[in-house]
Every structure is written in C-alpha cells, then in structure tokens.
Amino acid sequence: MKFAQFLLRNSSKADIPKQVDRFSKFSPSPLSMKQFIDFGSANACEKTSFVFLRQELPVRLANIMKEIDFLPDKLLSTPSLQLLHSWYAQSLMELVDFLEKDADDKKVLKKFTETLVNVRNRHNDVVPTMAQGVVEYKEAFGVDPVTNQNVQYFLDRFYMSRISTRMLMNQHSLIFDGSANPAHPKHIGSIDPNCDAVEVVKDAYESAKMLCEQYYLTSPEMEIISINAKDPGNPIHIVYVPSHLYHMLFELFKNAMRATVETHESSPTLPPVKVRVSLGPEDLTIKMSDKGGGVPLRKIERLFSYMYSTAPSPVDIDNSRNAPLAGFGYGLPISRLYAKYFQGDLQLYSMEGYGTAAVIYMKALSSESVERLPVFNKSALRHYQTSTEADDWCMPSREPKKLGKYERTR
C-alpha cells in the first residue's frame, strides 16, 4: 500500500512540469467588475463557474509558475522559495484533477468548493513567505542592479497573480457555499455593488488611529471632503471590493500618521491628515495629504521596491515600537497592486521638508474596471534576460571638470 502511494505521489510530481507547460500556453481571461456583478447577481450558476474556474485557475497559476523558474538560482534555493513552490505545485495538481469530472454531479461541485477553500488557506502566507525568501537571499548574497530589476518585475506580477486567483476563489466560495454574509447581505461575494467610498475611508482611519495611539499615545485628526461631480449632492458610491480599498487606505493612513507624529513630536498639537474624495465621469480619486516632513525625490521609487525595503524583518523583531506600523515594508507596493488590479493606480507626491500627498485612482465605471493580469510570453521572458547596460544619459560627477586649458598659478 505504502509503495503504491509512493509511486502515485512521485508520478504526480513528475507530471507537474507537464501541466505547467500545458496551461501556461493559454493566456488568462480577465474579467470586468461588471461581469463579476452580473454573474453573481442575476445568473449565479455554480456549474458555469465550476467549468470556467477549473480551466482558468490552472492557467493563472501555471503562467506565474513559469516565471518563478527565471528567478536567480540562489533565491530559488532558499527554504522559503522551496516551500512556496511546493504550495503552488500542490494547488495546481489539485485543481487539474477536476478537469475530467462531471459538472452535473453535485458532489463534484461541493468537493470543488472545498478544494478552493483549501487552496486559498494554503496560500494565506504567500506574501510573508516570499518576503522572507527575499530577506534570506539579501542577507546571504546582497543586491545587484540586475537582480533587483528582475525581482521587482517578478514580484509585482507574482503578487498581482495572487490577488487575482484569490478574487476568483473568494467569489465562487462566497456565492456558492450557501450562506450569505449577515454583515453585508447586499454584497456579491466580496464585491459591494454600492460601495460608499467615504465610509471605507473613515473605517480605515479609525483602525489606523487606534494602532497609532497604541504605540505613540497620540494621533492626528482627519479632515475629509467629498466632491461628487457625477451626481452633485449625493454620497459617492461605486462598484468595488471594499477590502481592497480598505487595505490601500489603511496603509496610507499608517504612513501618514507615523510621519506626522514623528515630525511633530515636540509640538503641542498635530496637523491633521486631509482627505479629498472626488468622483468624476471616469475616475474616483482619493487624495490623502499629510504634513509629515516628506521624503526626497530619489527615495520615492524605493518606497515601492521589494528589495530596498528599510523596514526590519518581522522575524527579527521583538515587540519593536515601530513593528506594527512597519512589517516587511511591502505595504506600499502591494497597495499599488490592489489599485492597479482593476485598472487604477496609486501615486505618491512629496515635498521634502513639508509633507506627502498620496493619490488613489479607481475606475468609476464597472465596465472599465477590468482585471490586470500577468501573462507569460516572449515579452515577459525578455525582462528576465536583460542585463545592465551603460546609461545613455550623462551621470554628474562629484567634482566638475575644470574648463580652463591653462590654470593661472598664484
């Protein structure tokens, strides 16, 4: 019996590269927010969802698994990356098992939903595990420009892929497990078809305020103004995933509060964090401004870098004062991915010596909020094969060249 199990386990392991090659030949099929809503509200058919997901989820997993192989060998050999790879391989094979199953069998549909929940739970710690792998690699081998460029490119795509697969799994399991969310009965899966942007801002502020006061014993107030240019005088509502918006806002509030408190620690009062929410015909824009001293221009892009994170590794922290407001330093880059996932963006604009403004852009129309998904192709492959070339702009030297041909001697 044990020998049979051994053979079965090893034959499935040998089959993993074949399945990755097979499914990575397909491009993922991005869905719009409108499609998510239409499907969940009017035409919620578990069989249709099952038939789509049993093909689509392996395609999305396989596309990103192909890219994992192009990471530096020394990074791939870290214990964290080995563990991560095993999770993805196991999940892929579990989903592939359903390809030949009968879509009309209720037991199969029930088993599929259970499998999705198991896969989602298995991948709960993907972000910190990958982050730990990067930390292990940096500590052992340091950072060079080519590796930094490749890892940045890969992690943006890897985490975006994870956001998308979790979105699909959440929608299916929430809609078809037979129980509506009593706290949010009108939600369609994880989507709120009538998301009140200002309320999400207030929720994120209160959570960040509580955290800030816990560690600094004080926190700045918030001033919020909303402008509904699309429907003046009415609250701002859009179709969105409240948890995604909350994640972005909570991260920005944490940064704004920490900067404000530390910059004005000797002042009797703290300047408020100002928030403006504006809805136009195309975009919903949220701007958050603080007077936290700002950061120099050269450091802005580093705030979105996975390799240049200045935050201490949580593994090495022992209740550090800043730990809950820092973590792996991945908050900003992943928040930007949440914004970009449905064709939005997150930008930082800073005035060193004064403060920073963070702007979240989201699509106002659900038909234009379409998933942004990575696909493995020749274009992606070229990113991993590029090497550092000489800069085609002059780099300023520390000492300006002396322009006079002859120098007068005194």
Secondary structure, DSSP 8 states (H G I E B T S, - for coil): -HHHHHHHHHHHHHHHHHHHHHHHTS-----BHHHHHHHHHT---HHHHHHHHHHHHHHHHHHHHHHHTTS-HHHHTSHHHHHHHHHHHHHHHHHHTTTTS-TT-HHHHHHHHHHHHHHHHHTTTHHHHHHHHHHHHHHHH---HHHHHHHHHHHHHHHHHHHHHHHHHHHHHHHHSS---TT-TT-BTTBEEEEEHHHHHHHHHHHHHHHHHHHHS----EEEEEEESSSTTS--EEEE-HHHHHHHHHHHHHHHHHHHHHHTTTSSS---EEEEEEE-SSEEEEEEE--S----HHHHGGGG-STT--S--GGG-SS-TTGGGTTTS-HHHHHHHHHHHTT-EEEEEEETTTEEEEEEEEESSTTT-B------SHHHHHHHH------SS----SS-----SS----
